[in-house]
């Protein structure tokens, strides 16, 4: 998330989102969005993270968040030690959410947005406990994957998924990712992501996925 705050925004109680309660974050979210000069959200899908890795997906999401504000800031303060390559000046600030009010505000917007999304996904994919653990690597999350297998929003580069999933369930969902690709570009994205996680797959799984990829490639008129 990205936030441009006015001078003296009056956000008493704003802190690093990790130090705030869920209730106080929700309340602060409303105060931030009401007073902010501009704010934006950027996201990356699970198959996109599998394709390019969590770090580059984070950088891409930052660029999307700034673009979605609809205005370009004079300078962007980035929480951490790496900048995403924005169309403005950038400054990395390690531990920024404890130093900068605007970074703290962005951390609250990002956390509340993600938590709301996980609550929604708990209704779409019941049984995984997303509303409670919010998708993080809790033991209850691992137990749900072990019982149900992965679901459509899991990323296979998250080690918890292949290590917890019953045999055969990962390849089933990865095949679905290939066969449901609506364009050649998304098919290639899915294939690249699968290649990145092949260390978690058996030789038989890899052979089956390669065969599925060739069939899908021909469907789009390409050479397998």
C-alpha positions in Angstrom: 0.0 0.0 0.0 1.0 3.6 -0.5 -0.2 6.7 1.3 0.3 10.4 1.0 -0.7 12.2 4.2 -1.4 15.9 4.7 0.6 17.9 7.2 -0.6 17.3 10.7 -3.0 14.5 9.8 -4.1 14.1 13.4 -3.7 10.3 13.4 -3.1 9.9 17.2 -2.5 6.2 17.9 -1.1 5.4 14.5 1.8 2.9 14.8 3.4 0.0 13.0 0.4 -2.2 12.0 2.0 -5.2 13.7 1.9 -3.4 17.1 -1.8 -2.6 16.8 -4.9 -4.7 17.5 -7.2 -5.8 14.7 -9.9 -3.4 16.1 -7.6 -0.4 16.3 -6.3 -1.1 12.8 -9.8 -1.2 11.4 -10.6 2.1 13.1 -7.4 3.7 11.9 -8.0 2.5 8.4 -11.1 4.6 8.2 -9.3 7.7 9.6 -6.4 7.3 7.2 -8.5 6.9 4.1 -10.6 9.9 5.1 -7.7 12.3 5.6 -5.2 11.0 3.1 -4.3 13.2 0.1 -4.0 9.9 -1.9 -3.7 6.2 -1.2 -3.4 3.1 -3.3 -3.3 -0.7 -3.1 -1.1 -3.0 -5.2 -1.4 -6.8 -5.3 0.2 -9.9 -6.8 -1.7 -13.1 -7.5 -0.5 -16.4 -6.1 0.6 -17.8 -9.5 2.4 -14.5 -10.2 4.4 -15.0 -7.0 5.2 -18.5 -8.0 6.4 -17.2 -11.3 8.7 -14.4 -10.3 9.4 -15.0 -6.6 8.1 -13.2 -3.5 10.7 -10.4 -3.6 10.0 -9.3 -7.1 6.3 -9.7 -6.6 6.6 -7.4 -3.6 8.4 -4.8 -5.7 5.8 -5.1 -8.5 3.0 -4.7 -5.9 4.7 -1.5 -4.6 4.8 -0.1 -8.1 1.1 -0.9 -8.6 0.2 0.7 -5.3 1.9 4.0 -6.2 0.4 3.9 -9.7 -3.1 3.2 -8.2 -2.9 6.4 -6.1 -3.5 8.3 -9.3 -0.8 10.9 -8.5 3.0 10.7 -8.5 4.7 11.7 -5.2 7.8 13.9 -5.1 9.6 11.2 -3.2 8.6 7.7 -2.0 9.8 6.4 1.4 10.1 2.6 1.1 9.9 0.3 4.2 13.0 -1.9 4.0 16.4 -1.8 2.3 15.3 -2.2 -1.4 13.5 0.3 -3.7 11.1 -0.9 -6.4 12.1 1.4 -9.2 9.3 4.1 -9.2 8.9 7.0 -11.5 9.9 9.4 -8.7 12.7 9.8 -6.2 12.9 6.9 -3.7 14.5 6.4 -0.3 14.7 3.0 1.5 14.0 3.3 5.2 14.9 0.2 7.3 12.2 -0.2 10.0 10.3 2.6 8.3 6.9 1.7 9.8 8.3 2.7 13.2 9.9 5.9 11.9 7.7 7.4 9.2 4.0 8.3 9.7 3.2 7.7 6.1 4.9 4.3 6.0 3.0 3.3 9.2 -0.3 4.5 7.5 0.5 2.4 4.5 1.3 -0.7 6.7 -2.2 -0.3 8.3 -3.9 0.0 4.9 -2.1 -3.0 3.6 -2.7 -5.2 6.6 -6.4 -4.4 6.9 -6.9 -4.9 3.1 -5.2 -8.3 3.3 -7.1 -9.4 6.4 -10.4 -8.5 4.8 -9.4 -10.4 1.7 -8.6 -13.5 3.8 -11.9 -13.3 5.6 -13.6 -13.2 2.2 -11.5 -16.2 1.0 -12.6 -18.1 4.1 -16.1 -18.0 2.7 -15.0 -19.0 -0.8 -12.7 -21.8 0.5 -14.2 -23.0 3.8 -12.2 -25.3 6.1 -8.8 -23.8 5.8 -9.2 -21.2 8.6 -8.2 -18.2 6.5 -10.3 -15.9 8.7 -8.2 -16.9 11.7 -4.6 -17.4 10.6 -4.9 -15.0 7.6 -2.9 -17.3 5.3 0.2 -17.4 7.4 2.1 -20.6 8.3 0.2 -21.5 11.5 0.0 -25.2 12.5 -3.8 -25.0 11.9 -3.1 -23.9 8.3 -0.7 -26.9 7.8 -3.2 -29.3 9.3 -6.0 -28.0 7.0 -3.8 -28.4 3.9 -2.9 -31.9 5.1 -6.6 -32.8 5.3 -8.0 -31.0 2.3 -5.0 -30.5 0.0 -4.2 -27.0 -1.4 -6.9 -24.7 -2.8 -7.0 -22.2 -5.7 -5.4 -19.4 -3.8 -2.4 -21.2 -2.4 1.1 -20.5 -3.8 3.2 -23.6 -4.2 6.5 -21.7 -3.6 5.2 -21.3 0.0 7.0 -24.3 1.5 4.2 -25.1 3.9 2.0 -26.1 0.9 4.0 -28.9 -0.8 5.3 -30.1 2.6 1.8 -30.4 4.1 -0.3 -31.5 1.0 -1.3 -35.1 0.6 0.4 -36.9 -2.3 -1.0 -36.1 -5.7 -2.9 -33.0 -4.7 -0.3 -30.4 -5.7 0.0 -31.8 -9.2 -3.8 -31.8 -9.5 -4.0 -28.0 -8.8 -0.9 -27.2 -10.9 -2.5 -29.1 -13.8 -5.6 -27.0 -13.3 -3.5 -23.8 -13.4 -2.2 -24.9 -16.8 -5.5 -26.0 -18.3 -7.4 -23.0 -17.1 -5.0 -20.5 -18.5 -7.1 -18.2 -20.8 -4.2 -16.9 -22.9 -0.8 -18.1 -24.1 0.9 -15.5 -21.9 -0.8 -16.7 -18.8 0.0 -20.3 -19.8 3.7 -19.4 -20.0 3.4 -17.6 -16.6 2.0 -20.8 -15.1 4.7 -22.9 -16.7 7.4 -20.7 -15.4 6.0 -20.8 -11.9 5.8 -24.6 -12.0 9.4 -24.8 -13.1 10.4 -22.7 -10.0 8.7 -25.2 -7.7 9.7 -28.4 -9.4 12.0 -29.3 -6.5 8.9 -30.1 -4.5 7.5 -32.4 -7.2 8.2 -36.0 -8.1 9.6 -37.1 -11.4 6.2 -38.5 -12.3 4.5 -35.3 -11.4 6.9 -33.3 -13.5 6.3 -35.6 -16.5 2.5 -35.3 -16.1 2.7 -31.6 -15.9 5.0 -31.4 -19.0 2.5 -33.5 -20.9 -0.4 -31.2 -19.8 1.6 -28.1 -20.8 2.2 -29.5 -24.3 -1.5 -30.2 -24.8 -2.3 -26.6 -23.7 0.4 -25.2 -25.9 -1.1 -26.9 -28.9 -4.5 -25.5 -28.0 -3.2 -22.0 -28.5 -1.6 -23.0 -31.8 2.0 -23.1 -30.5 4.6 -25.7 -30.9 5.0 -27.9 -27.9 
